Amino acid sequence: MVQKDLDYYLGLNWTLIEGEDLDFEGRPYCYIEIKEIPSFVFCAKTIEVARANYKKQLALTLTVMLESNEHIVEPGEEDDEVDWESICP
C-alpha cells in the first residue's frame, strides 16, 4: 500500500488554476489556485514567480491538512458534493 505522506501529495498532478487580478491599489498580480484544495491560493508579481514558488505554500497547506487528519481530495477523485445548480430549478 502506498504511504500517503507529504512527499506523496506533493508529487500529485494537481489541477492548477492560474489567473491575474488587481490588488487594492490597482496593481496587477498573478495567482495560482488548486481545484482540489479550494482554500489554497498563492500570489506573486508574475506567473513565472508563482509557478516557481507555489509548492512551498502547498507543502505548508498539506502539512496542516495531514496533521489535522483532514481528507485531501486527490486529482481525479470524484467529488461527493451535490451540484445544487444542476438539480435545483
JOZI-V137522 format. One record per backbone hydrogen bond with DSSP energy under -0.5 kcal/mol. CO is the residue of the C=O (numbers start at 1). NH is the residue of the N-H. If there is no record, write none. Layout:
co->(CO CO)
nh->(NH NH)
//
This chain:
co->(2 3 5 6 7 9 12 14 15 16 17 19 21 23 27 29 30 31 32 33 33 34 37 37 40 42 44 46 47 48 49 50 53 53 54 55 56 57 58 59 60 61 62 63 64 65 66 71 74 78 82 83 83 84)
nh->(4 5 9 10 11 12 14 16 35 18 33 31 29 26 23 21 44 19 42 17 35 37 34 40 34 32 30 50 51 52 53 54 56 57 58 59 60 61 62 63 64 65 66 67 68 70 69 73 77 80 84 86 87 88)
//
